[in-house]
Amino acid sequence: MSIYDRFGVRTIINAKGPSTRLSGGFLDPEVAAAMNEAATYCVEMAELQAGASKVLAEITGAEAGIVTSGAAAGLLMGTAACITGLDPGKMSRLPDTRGMKNEVIMVRSQRNFYDHAVRTTGAKIIEVGLPDRYAGAGVRDAEGWEIQEAINPQTAAVMYVAGGGSQPTLPEVVRVAHSQGVPVIVDAAGQLPPASNLKRFIEEGADLVAFSGGKAIGGPQSSGILAGKRDLIMSAILQNLDLDIYWEQWAPPESLIDKKRLCGAPPHGIGRPCKVGKEIIIGLLVALKKFVAETEEARGRRLRTHIDKLYGLLADADHARVQVTSGSIPKLELTVLKDAPRTAMEIVVELERGDPSVHADPSRVRTGVISFSPWCLKEGDAEKIAARVKPLLRY
Ligand SMILES: *Cc1c(COP(=O)(O)O)cnc(C)c1O
């Protein structure tokens, strides 16, 4: 029985990993306890974010940082910050960007569902480069000169999605953008682990970087980090905080918001709907400290136990081959053979619909491969997964 039963909702076994659609992962008891405690007090939100900024600056190497309601919220507020700077008039007019820099350059192959957050600000995405992969002979993606060539007086930022194969490299993009005074925002939502990536993109020159708190960090599902240049973070938080306050009364912490630099306080900004609760901020900070305290080896070993167990249980499954992937965080891949009673897609669907509901990673299901990720597995889940999978592979 769980709290969800009270509301007629079933819980699932999550072998897909911390997807938002599947509610992310689950919280370490220490994180959950911290959130519980945080929930029993009131604080001033600007002071809490200033406290978070100190921790985030230390951990990311950036000048400042804030806790957001997710990486996508960070992209939204980061883009807004690049458009408005510290001008409260511009902040109040978004998403109407008339008279402002309103173009955000993106490499075409990096376009993705989350860039809606960039467009939400009123910015227009200017695509560059052609990922020439389908032509057989094609080898190229976007190149630095193409970004350079797209920069003009309307350019507010370059949006860069970090990933194994992202082209051009971030240092190259930074070099080109900074040579024309344009900031670079990095979407690094899914780039953890390794924890060293918390510092990497800032070191490589990013002006802003957004991470998910609800993925590998193990923070609350609706949390994230936006870290970077002090002025941009100041602008971002000004467009996120509730500013229902008299100017005379308003005394924000100077380390985060330097009131002297403002001609007035903006009304609620474009990021106000991305509200972050105090429990979320504390939960993210406690989870982040735990995340950086664990070595990559220890993390790999901890998660590997689920995969080793699952491998042992599924090794003799009928009409399938199982294999453990290499890499620091292994996954189990189950290849459904041609003579199996069901296709991989049918098995994925059956696993989800049955009881207990098991969600596997279907990203390669069309090639017959079902993957199982250890990120959100609990003690005992491997046995339950194997008990569901094996009968589906039998006639
Ligand atoms: C998950 C993800 C996001 C969104 O992160 P949230 O924390 O869920 O808002 C954005 N960009 C990329 C590349 C992602 O993988």
The ligand as a MOL file (V3000), in Angstrom:
LIG
                    3D

  0  0  0     0  0            999 V3000
M  V30 BEGIN CTAB
M  V30 COUNTS 15 15 0 0 0
M  V30 BEGIN ATOM
M  V30 1 C 15.1410 16.7340 -19.6480 0
M  V30 2 C 15.6190 17.7790 -20.5620 0
M  V30 3 C 15.1360 19.0850 -20.4680 0
M  V30 4 C 14.0580 19.4680 -19.4990 0
M  V30 5 O 14.4640 19.3500 -18.1790 0
M  V30 6 P 13.4090 19.6010 -16.9920 0
M  V30 7 O 14.2650 19.6350 -15.7810 0
M  V30 8 O 12.4780 18.4320 -17.0300 0
M  V30 9 O 12.7260 20.8700 -17.2700 0
M  V30 10 C 15.6350 20.0390 -21.3270 0
M  V30 11 N 16.5920 19.7280 -22.2340 0
M  V30 12 C 17.0830 18.4840 -22.3590 0
M  V30 13 C 18.1500 18.2230 -23.3840 0
M  V30 14 C 16.6160 17.4620 -21.5300 0
M  V30 15 O 17.1200 16.2380 -21.6430 0
M  V30 END ATOM
M  V30 BEGIN BOND
M  V30 1 1 1 2
M  V30 2 1 2 3
M  V30 3 2 2 14
M  V30 4 1 3 4
M  V30 5 2 3 10
M  V30 6 1 4 5
M  V30 7 1 5 6
M  V30 8 2 6 7
M  V30 9 1 6 8
M  V30 10 1 6 9
M  V30 11 1 10 11
M  V30 12 2 11 12
M  V30 13 1 12 13
M  V30 14 1 12 14
M  V30 15 1 14 15
M  V30 END BOND
M  V30 END CTAB
M  END
